Amino acid sequence: MRRLSLAAAVVVLGALVFTAGAQACSCAQMPPGEAMRQADAAIVARLVKVVPRSRLHADYRYRVRRVYRGASTIERGDTISVRSSRSTAACGLPQHQIRPIGLFLLLDGRHWTAGICSTISPRRLWAAAKHGDARGNASGQASCAS
């Protein structure tokens, strides 16, 4: 059931990307521990580069600093590519970021995917991993509206 709700959030995010006109993104609150259980990977990484793929999509390149989930496919020091919308208004990842960020990632075929609603502070991600913390709210899953 959890995977189904996560998949539904990704579908909503994908549908929003193809919607024309004014768009806005709002995130449903989800405890960090729950978001981690639903994610295929949970990492702390620093944005290195944004590579536009189309008018609507980009690949966000991150240097991995810490892996909390998905260690079988991602290692510390790797540079990974995460597909997202180019616009934060359409739930895309932030394009200008100096500090490391926590990310909950989904594997969509061959591509890691995430959005603004899949981000969390590194400290809160660490706490969720260490304690299975379900007290605080992470950005959680996307519920995008236009």
C-alpha positions as CSV (number, residue, x, y, z in Angstrom):
1,M,0.0,0.0,0.0
2,R,2.9,2.4,0.8
3,R,4.5,1.7,-2.5
4,L,1.2,2.4,-4.2
5,S,0.8,5.8,-2.5
6,L,4.4,6.6,-3.4
7,A,3.8,5.6,-7.0
8,A,0.7,7.7,-7.1
9,A,2.7,10.7,-5.9
10,V,5.2,10.2,-8.7
11,V,2.4,9.9,-11.3
12,V,0.9,13.2,-10.0
13,L,4.3,14.8,-10.2
14,G,4.8,13.5,-13.8
15,A,1.4,14.7,-14.9
16,L,2.1,18.1,-13.5
17,V,5.2,18.4,-15.6
18,F,3.1,18.0,-18.8
19,T,0.4,20.5,-17.6
20,A,0.5,23.9,-19.3
21,G,-0.2,27.2,-17.6
22,A,0.4,28.4,-14.1
23,Q,1.6,25.7,-11.7
24,A,2.2,25.4,-8.0
25,C,3.6,22.6,-5.9
26,S,2.4,21.7,-2.4
27,C,3.8,18.8,-0.4
28,A,1.8,16.5,1.8
29,Q,3.6,16.1,5.2
30,M,5.0,12.7,5.9
31,P,7.2,11.6,8.8
32,P,10.8,11.1,7.7
33,G,10.9,7.5,8.9
34,E,7.9,6.7,6.7
35,A,9.4,8.6,3.7
36,M,12.6,6.6,4.1
37,R,10.7,3.2,4.2
38,Q,8.9,4.1,0.9
39,A,12.1,5.4,-0.9
40,D,14.4,3.2,-2.9
41,A,17.3,5.3,-1.6
42,A,17.9,7.9,1.0
43,I,21.1,10.0,0.7
44,V,22.8,13.2,1.7
45,A,24.5,14.8,-1.3
46,R,25.7,18.1,-2.6
47,L,24.4,19.5,-5.9
48,V,27.2,19.7,-8.5
49,K,25.5,20.5,-11.8
50,V,22.0,20.8,-13.4
51,V,21.9,19.4,-16.9
52,P,18.7,20.4,-18.9
53,R,17.2,17.5,-20.8
54,S,14.2,19.2,-22.2
55,R,12.1,22.3,-21.7
56,L,10.5,20.6,-18.7
57,H,13.0,18.1,-17.3
58,A,16.6,18.2,-16.1
59,D,19.2,15.8,-14.6
60,Y,20.5,17.1,-11.3
61,R,24.0,15.8,-10.6
62,Y,24.8,15.2,-6.9
63,R,28.0,14.1,-5.2
64,V,27.0,11.6,-2.5
65,R,28.2,12.3,1.0
66,R,26.2,9.7,3.0
67,V,24.0,6.8,2.1
68,Y,21.2,5.8,4.5
69,R,19.3,3.5,2.1
70,G,20.2,2.1,-1.3
71,A,23.8,1.3,-0.4
72,S,23.7,-1.7,-2.8
73,T,23.5,0.8,-5.8
74,I,24.9,4.1,-4.4
75,E,28.2,4.6,-2.6
76,R,29.7,7.5,-0.8
77,G,31.7,9.6,-3.2
78,D,29.6,8.6,-6.2
79,T,28.2,11.3,-8.5
80,I,24.6,10.3,-9.3
81,S,22.1,11.8,-11.7
82,V,18.5,12.5,-10.4
83,R,15.8,13.3,-12.9
84,S,13.3,16.0,-11.9
85,S,11.3,18.9,-13.2
86,R,13.3,22.0,-14.1
87,S,10.9,24.2,-12.1
88,T,10.4,24.2,-8.3
89,A,6.9,25.5,-9.1
90,A,6.3,22.1,-10.8
91,C,7.9,20.3,-7.8
92,G,11.4,20.2,-9.3
93,L,14.5,20.1,-7.2
94,P,16.2,23.3,-6.1
95,Q,18.7,24.4,-8.8
96,H,20.9,26.7,-6.7
97,Q,22.2,24.9,-3.6
98,I,25.4,25.4,-1.8
99,R,25.0,23.1,1.2
100,P,24.3,19.3,1.2
101,I,20.7,18.2,1.1
102,G,18.9,15.0,2.2
103,L,17.1,13.3,-0.6
104,F,14.6,10.4,-0.8
105,L,15.0,8.8,-4.2
106,L,12.8,6.5,-6.3
107,L,14.2,4.3,-9.0
108,D,12.1,4.8,-12.2
109,G,13.5,2.2,-14.6
110,R,17.1,3.3,-15.1
111,H,16.8,6.8,-13.6
112,W,16.7,8.1,-10.0
113,T,13.9,10.5,-9.6
114,A,13.0,13.1,-6.9
115,G,11.3,16.4,-6.4
116,I,11.2,19.3,-3.9
117,C,8.9,17.2,-1.8
118,S,11.5,14.5,-1.5
119,T,14.0,16.8,0.3
120,I,14.9,16.9,4.0
121,S,17.7,18.4,6.0
122,P,20.7,16.2,6.5
123,R,20.3,16.3,10.3
124,R,16.6,15.2,10.1
125,L,17.5,12.4,7.7
126,W,20.3,11.2,10.1
127,A,17.8,11.2,13.0
128,A,15.3,9.3,11.0
129,A,17.9,6.7,10.0
130,K,19.3,6.4,13.5
131,H,16.1,6.3,15.5
132,G,13.5,5.3,12.9
133,D,12.1,8.7,13.8
134,A,8.5,9.2,12.9
135,R,8.0,12.3,15.1
136,G,8.9,15.2,12.8
137,N,7.6,15.9,9.4
138,A,9.7,15.8,6.3
139,S,8.6,17.4,3.1
140,G,7.3,13.9,2.2
141,Q,5.5,13.1,-1.0
142,A,4.3,15.5,-3.6
143,S,0.8,16.5,-3.9
144,C,1.1,19.0,-6.8
145,A,-1.7,21.3,-7.8
146,S,-1.9,23.8,-10.6
